[in-house]
Amino acid sequence: MALKGMLLSLAMLPLSQAETVLGIYIFSRHGDRTPKILAPTNLTSLGADEVFNSGSYYRSRYVAADASSPVHGLSHDTAALQQLTVTAPVDNVLQSSAQAFLQGLYPPASNASAQELRNDTTFAAPLGGYQYIPINTVDNSFSGSQPEDNPWLQGGSGCDLAVASSNNYLASSEYTTTYQQSQSFFQNLLPVINTTFNASNANFKNAYSIFDYINVANIHNKTIPASDLLTDDTLHELQVLANQHEWGLAYNSTDQIRAIAGATLAGQIVTALNETVTGHGKLPVHIQFGAYAVFSSFFGLAQLPAVSDDFTGIVDYAASMSFELVTNATVGSGSSGFPSPDDISVRFLFSNTSAAQTAPRAYPLFGQDETVLPWTRFVSEMNKFAVSDTADWCRACGVTTGTCASTFGGSSSGSDGNPTATKSPNGNGISLPVAGVIGALVTLAVVLGAEALIYFLSGVTLVKKSTLAAQTGATTAGAKA
């Protein structure tokens, strides 16, 4: 009797509401490509397959009728262009990767896309109902064009203070010590790379270019000169040195302007997801393709290395991260049925390869313990370092010419009442834009004092963006996209 009464009591308890995904923001690296040192780079067939399969995975997670975590109200088979936005820099590899990804996300719709004309003739799009989803370009004030051909990401971005900050790393004791200690390691690789790199280029300055060159050869070339030198230990050491070099250029906890790429991405993410929230789910899907250094910059700002040192490494081809807007509240139809912001949370997921190969895993952001954060807390944490518009970018970077000429010195479009307002990156009341103006004066003195040291120890010269763009191959130092 007692058992029967308990079962009846349990049956009367309300069932927990299943989680609903309201919107997503996906940021992905491109697939396998040709080496940067042999520009122009091109997406390979393997690379197209990697991002296509990643898109197919995200279809199975968010889009398909039987998706495991379907986005509420999203069209399943035919892409509704008003429901998604896709962006990438002006770049062969990144634009092509986005196209291949979309083929997996929304494959040819066959008869579902057929249209009947007035004369009773029926037409479907070519290639089995191929779906033409436009890929918009990222604002060049945030990201330079052809980043996969540009061997110096910060120079391509045009952010003067970020360039100076990254060059500060090249003048640091950490850099010069590693440069000297690794010299013999890189010189010993000359039999493998001497068709492209000479003795003066085989050093830590070109750690990423050499790693990238050998990595592509290991994937594609049936024969490699002096391949017996490429032991597992050697390849591991090469990866470690490349990771160290690129992390030093992409992020510094005491000089966050170095991570301008990640700060800009953070602003784009908050703005996009806020549009989903305030628009009551009318635009639920946001997808962007970009360079690996953007991942590194964002990881540093979001305190992900505190979770794992793996977040300080170069992300693999087709790696992706996803931000999910989720709710446990009841979701109805139309604007009136959309949950309140207080009932919405955000989950961050990351996969360091094609998502089809390794499903994205949830990680806690901002030093928090939870992997799901309330929307308002997520926005507050992101806005501690986010750069949300061109005016903020201009002030943060100390740029007063070109597009910035009309915006520098003006008021930020953000405010305390706007979820996309840019806040202090250090909790001290100084935002990135204001800190950029102050930093311009401080950094100028540091850079001028360090220039001779950089040149003497590593052969790196501080140059203007136009000069950097004219340099090619191993003679140019810096972060690769």
Secondary structure as GFF3:
##gff-version 3
##sequence-region A 1 481
A	DSSP	alpha_helix	2	12	.	.	.	ID=ss1
A	DSSP	beta_strand	20	28	.	.	.	ID=ss2
A	DSSP	three_ten_helix	36	38	.	.	.	ID=ss3
A	DSSP	alpha_helix	45	58	.	.	.	ID=ss4
A	DSSP	pi_helix	59	63	.	.	.	ID=ss5
A	DSSP	three_ten_helix	81	83	.	.	.	ID=ss6
A	DSSP	beta_strand	84	88	.	.	.	ID=ss7
A	DSSP	alpha_helix	92	105	.	.	.	ID=ss8
A	DSSP	three_ten_helix	110	113	.	.	.	ID=ss9
A	DSSP	beta_strand	115	116	.	.	.	ID=ss10
A	DSSP	beta_strand	122	123	.	.	.	ID=ss11
A	DSSP	alpha_helix	126	129	.	.	.	ID=ss12
A	DSSP	beta_strand	136	137	.	.	.	ID=ss13
A	DSSP	alpha_helix	153	157	.	.	.	ID=ss14
A	DSSP	alpha_helix	160	170	.	.	.	ID=ss15
A	DSSP	alpha_helix	173	181	.	.	.	ID=ss16
A	DSSP	alpha_helix	183	187	.	.	.	ID=ss17
A	DSSP	alpha_helix	190	193	.	.	.	ID=ss18
A	DSSP	three_ten_helix	204	206	.	.	.	ID=ss19
A	DSSP	alpha_helix	207	220	.	.	.	ID=ss20
A	DSSP	three_ten_helix	227	229	.	.	.	ID=ss21
A	DSSP	alpha_helix	232	250	.	.	.	ID=ss22
A	DSSP	three_ten_helix	256	259	.	.	.	ID=ss23
A	DSSP	alpha_helix	260	278	.	.	.	ID=ss24
A	DSSP	beta_strand	285	289	.	.	.	ID=ss25
A	DSSP	alpha_helix	292	301	.	.	.	ID=ss26
A	DSSP	three_ten_helix	304	306	.	.	.	ID=ss27
A	DSSP	three_ten_helix	309	312	.	.	.	ID=ss28
A	DSSP	beta_strand	320	327	.	.	.	ID=ss29
A	DSSP	three_ten_helix	335	337	.	.	.	ID=ss30
A	DSSP	three_ten_helix	341	343	.	.	.	ID=ss31
A	DSSP	beta_strand	344	351	.	.	.	ID=ss32
A	DSSP	beta_strand	361	362	.	.	.	ID=ss33
A	DSSP	beta_strand	372	374	.	.	.	ID=ss34
A	DSSP	alpha_helix	375	382	.	.	.	ID=ss35
A	DSSP	alpha_helix	390	397	.	.	.	ID=ss36
A	DSSP	three_ten_helix	402	406	.	.	.	ID=ss37
A	DSSP	alpha_helix	432	458	.	.	.	ID=ss38
A	DSSP	alpha_helix	465	470	.	.	.	ID=ss39
A	DSSP	three_ten_helix	473	475	.	.	.	ID=ss40
###
